[in-house]
Amino acid sequence: MKIFGKNIDEFINLTIKEIKRVVNGEKVIAAVSGGVDSTVAAYLTWLAVGDKMEAIIIDTGFMRENEVEENKRILEEMGIKINVIDVSNEFYEALIGKKDAEEKRIIFREKFYEILRRIVKEYKASYLVQGTIAPDWIETVGKIKTQHNVLVQIGIKPEEKYGFKVLEPLADLYKDQVRKLAKYLNISEKIINRQPFPGPGLLIRCVGEFDLDKLNALRSATAQTEGLLNKIKSSQAFLAIFRKPRMATSAAIVEFIKEIKNILKIGGRGFKTYEFYEYVTGVKGDSRVYSKMLGIYYKEYEKIIEKKDEIIQQFSKILPDYTRLAVMISEPRPAGKYAIVIRAVVTEDFMTAKVAEVDFNILQEITSIILKDKRITQVYYDITPKPPATIEYE
Ligand code: XMP
């Protein structure tokens, strides 16, 4: 197995040598999240500098239930000592009431690095090692999205702004290469096979205005359905929460529904259409767009999901202002304030993705669990591939 034409052990040895040369005896902080990228980056640095590295988990308050404790345990099993630093209240204060997706990401990044600056100073370290990989900075530079861990590549000088230098040993690698590296390094399968979880965590899955009620509803729905979500054959499967959308129709929507009926070879009524209040991210060509999301209700939702590829083609043609289409699994009900969307995709490199083929019984089960929380009245399955959508919503 080769990485950039080198044998994997040669690649590892060169990387370790380079880390040692660059760090040159100074102290390093490794901020780990429990994801494969930051774990491999920290592990290689630890192999290079040993006790000169301190590993920390910053508890932002946007992790899933019990995730911080679980990550700490796994990393300690690998021999790396971890300090957990709980700064969730600082993050909440800065973010409550914020609506705009890009603004939320930027506030998150600023807070994250402000806190890191404090920690690096406290530990008297000079370097911060992080698990940035190629798609992170390619998409940030290309303005697809502001990844929270990208600084240098967009012209931010961390040493001037935050007082530390950044070490990114995996910056040229793609996810599959990092996974191979992790396997070779004997890193726990739990970490290698873990689905990617965005740095800003559940924050960017509380789509639109952020508040703690929304976060708690999402966190608890996520915890309760995790086992079922894992049963969907996918590269990534998760929930996102929205304000309950309003019913909406327009000439173009009517035309689109007509096309769906043609595809399904059905006549008659029974369709309802909803427009989400929030704008969500999509990709057009090489850049990011924020556009509208449409929800569809039809009693036999399975039929729509089965024909999703043909339907999405018509959707993009007839409704170019929209980049997302989600199919309602629950029955429309008037009460409640939130909608939850189930997102499950299959992908190799996360730059493009297909919608996962899903067992309808699993969708039903997930839906009935979610609906036990009376704050939530609608549950959807997102049937949009990337492009035109992205995997996440903000
Ligand atoms: P998108 O939504 O851009 O997601 O199609 C592609 C992959 O990247 C993950 N993602 C992030 N990871 N910080 C991260 O560490 C982020 O800000 C971030 N945003 C998206 C996403 O979960 C998917 O795996």
Residues whose N, C-alpha, C, O or C-beta is under 5 A from the ligand:
A	BS01	XMP	T146 Q147 H148 P196 F197 P198 G199 P200 F350 T390 I391 E392
